[in-house]
């Protein structure tokens, strides 16, 4: 009973803190801790946020960019509509697109990037600005994507691996992660592919490790792969 009460108290703490600080979900604290510990988000970064709904990670990423004049941008992608314009800590540098990350190709990703509001220029119709946005590499790729869970650990882990694999594929794409970082959520379980995911990233990044933020629920199987220094 004590352990259960402690877990509930921790959950309530992060939920209350999220509300107090204007974040739409407690998951914001996971990214805040990951970024603080590993130096993921920096001023002027160009961030791809996969599975961004309801927007908490986009809030954290946009806030980390610094003043709007310092540039940078965040592109949030999710299957569910996400109204970023109503969120605190989000400015013109953040935009949202409805897309399926598992089928997101390089051409489609470049098209989605064309309208990001990173403040490089003052005209929405400036073709050269749009071209730069489409071709500029991302410096950070984030994935908080999670499948609809079934309660069967092996099924949930396998579905989670498919999403994580899609995020890694995008991060290793031609235009993504010029020397940058990758954060990917994975649900652990039988046949989850954790070792395979780490092996793929170890061939492409200087530093790869797994980490479980304090804001993660104690009964959750999620863990985050953090890869830095894209080669």
N, C-alpha and C positions, 0 to 999 in steps of 0.2 A: 504493500500500500504506500509506503514511503517513496519507493522508486517511482510508482505511477504518479504520485503527487508531484514529485520533482520534475518529471517529464512534462506534466501539464503546466506547471509553473513556468518552465522554460519556454514552452510554446506560447503561453499567454504573454510573456515578457516581450518576445520578438513581434508578436501581433500588435501589442500596444505601442511598442516603439515605432513600428511601421506607420501606424495611424498618426502618432504624434509628429513624426518627421515628414509626413506627406507622401509616403511610398504606398503604392497600391497593393503590395503583398510583402509578406515577411521574407520572401526569397531575396529581396534586395540585400539583406544582411549577409547572405552567402557570397554574393559577388563583391560586396564591400570588403569582406574578410579576404577573399581570394586576391583581390586587387592590391590590398594593403600588404599582404604577405609576399606576393610574387611580383609586384610592380606591373600588373597587367594593363591598367588604364592610365593614360597620360594625357596631358594637355595637347590639343591638336590632333589626337588620334582619329583614325577612320575605322569605324567599328561596324561589323555585321553581327546582328543579334538574331539568331535563329530560334524560333519558338518563343517569340517575345511576349505574347499575351500573358497577363494583362498589362504589361509594360514596366514592371518593376526594374528589370535589368536595363531597359532602355533609359529609365530615369537615372539610374546610377551611372551608366556610361556617359550620358549627355552632361550630367553635372560634373563628371571628372574631366571633361574637355576644357574646362576653364571658361574664361570670358568669350562670348560669341566672336569677338574680333580676333581671337587666337585661332580660329578655323577649326577644322575637324568636322566630323559628321557621324551620325548613327543611322543605319538602315535596319529597321525592325521587320522581320518576316514571320508570318504565322498563317495558319489556315483559318484562324478566327479573326474577325475584324477587331482592330484595336485603335481606339480614339486617343492618339498620343497628344493631340492638341489640348485636351482637357486635363492633362497631368501636370503636377508640379515638377519642377526641376528639368523640364523639357522645353527647348527653344526651337528656333527655326532650323537648326542643324539636324534635327531628328525627323525622319519620315518613316512611313509604314507601307508595306505592300502585302497583299494576300498572295501567298504562293506556297507550294508544297516543296519543302527542302529536299525531299527524297528524289525529286525529279528536276530540281533546279539546275539548269545547264549554264555554262559560262555566258552564252549569248543573252539569255534571259536575265541573268544577274547583272550584266552590264546595262541592259535596258532599264532595270529597276533603279540602278545607281544614278542614272542620268539626271534625276530631279532632286538629288539630296541637297539640303539647304545649308551648305557649309560656309556660306558667307564669302566665297571667292568671287567677288564681283557684285554688281548691283542690278543686273538685268536678267529676268527669267528667260528671255529669248536669246541670250548670248550663246551662239552655237559653240564657240571655243570653250566657254566655261562648262557647258554640258559635256563636251568631249573629254575635257580633263577629268570630270567627275566619273565618267564611265570607265576611263582607262587607268585611273589612279588605284594602286593596290590597297587593299585593306591592311591595316596594321594589327588589327585584333579581330578574331572570329570567336563569338560566344555561342554556345548552344545549351539552352536549358530545356531542350525538347524532351518530352516524356510521352510514352504511349498510354492509351487507355488500358488500365490494368485489369487483369482477370482474376487475380488472387493466386494463380499458379506461377510459382517463382520462375520456372524454366521458360514458360511462355512469355512472361513479362520481361525477363532478361533478354530473350532473343529479340523481341520487338524493340526494346531499348537499344540493343546493339545495332539494329538496322538504322535507327535514327542517328546514333553516334557515328556510325560509319559514313552516313551521308554528310554529316558536318565535317568530318575529316577530309572527305573527298573534295568538298568545296574549299576547305582551307588550303589544300594542296594544289588547287587549281592554278592555272597560269597567271592569273591576275591577283591572286590573294596572298596575303601575309608576306609582304616583302620584309623579311627579317623580324617578323612580328610574333604574336602569341596566339594560342588557341586554348579555350576552356570548353570542355565537353562533359555533360552529365551522362552517367551510365548507371543503370540499375543492375546491381550484382545478383548473380544467381547461376544455377547450372546451365552450362552452354552459353554464357553471356558474352564470351569473346574478349574478356578484359585483357588477357595476355596478348592476343592478336592485335588489339587496338594500340596497346603500348608499343609493340614491336614496329608497327607501321609508322607511328609518330617518332620513335627513336631514330629511324633512318632519315627523318627530315628535319628534326629539331635538335638543338644542342642540349636541351635539358627537358626531361619528361618525368613527371611524378604524379601520384594519386594523392588526393587530399579530400578530407571530409570536414566542411565548415561547421562551426559550433551551432549555427542556426538550423542545421539539419535535424529533423525529428529523429529521436533515438530508435524508433521502430522502422525507420526508412532504410531501404537497401541502396539508396543512391550514394554515389561517390563521384568526384570530379577529376578528370584528367586535365592536368595543366602542362602545356608544352610551350617552351619559350625558345627564341632564337632560331627562327625558320632559316634553314640553309638554302 
